[in-house]
Amino acid sequence: MPNLTHFRRSLLLLAVLLVAKNAAASTIFLGFDTQGPVQTYTTGGSFIANFGQSGATGSALDGAGHVWTVAPNFGNNVIKQYDAAQTELNSFVATVGGNWIEDMAWGGSNSIWAGTFEGNVFNINATTGAINSSFAVANSTFTGVAFDGTNLWLSGGFASNNLFKYDTSGNLLDTIALSGFGIGGLGYDLSDNTLWGGSTASFGTVYHLALDGTVLGSFVAGSAFHDGLEIGDINGNGNTVPEPSTILLLGAGLAALARRQRCN
């Protein structure tokens, strides 16, 4: 049946688009304790390039070709936005209550999640740095932050060898104890539902972790503490959670195809 064949091919095309959106991430953005710019590495541990401003820690990627890096200072955290070619697009200061930003993650809807030296998490406007919300994380300093599209994954840093799962309102959902090491900078990999984190026990070591804390692998990048970490490719692959508008558009396409098939 020609109509059925066309319908199936259209569904396959939409499925391919969804899979492409979640293709495996290949790039990790690492902070080096303000010693220089963020550095990019492959997930296999090979250095790629420096990225953005000097004295940086955390990064955030929106998957649409934009990267934010932060050069922290107490109450004077300079956040710069870049395109994939490292052209500076915007610069602003995030005061975040006088805190020092260590790690960041894209939050969708023009927002960034920021974890701080003081053990707090802020959601800030990605254009101005204005605070949208905040909460404190118990048993955490140098707090790493990652966002899976629904919930936040946070690290204990030097205060505890724990990972924490919180909802976006600041309610603790789960505590995962790590064996023998803590984590600073933290990134969520949407492609395989795992985490990457910078070790507090062995500076320079980057761990690949299952959500239950199981170590899946590791590599060494330099000898500095990775207080900021993000994983994802700049132009749309990897960790970046699709915006609600993208999901609705794809859903609408599927619904339209289904209606067309019924009519035929």
ABEGO torsion letter per residue (X at the ends): XAAAAAAAAAAAAAAAAAAAAABBBABBBBBAGGAEBBBBBBAAGBBABBBEBBGBBBBBBAGAGBBBBBBBBBGBBBBBBBBAAGBBABBBBBAGGGBBBABBBBAEGGBBBBBBAAGBBBBBBAAAGBBABBBBBBGBBGBBBBBAGABBBBBAEAABBBBBBBBAAGBBABBBBBBGBBBBBBBBBAAAGBBBBBBAABBGBBBBBBAAGBBAEBBBBEABBBABBBBEBAAGBEABBBBAAAAAAAAAAAAAAAAAAAAX
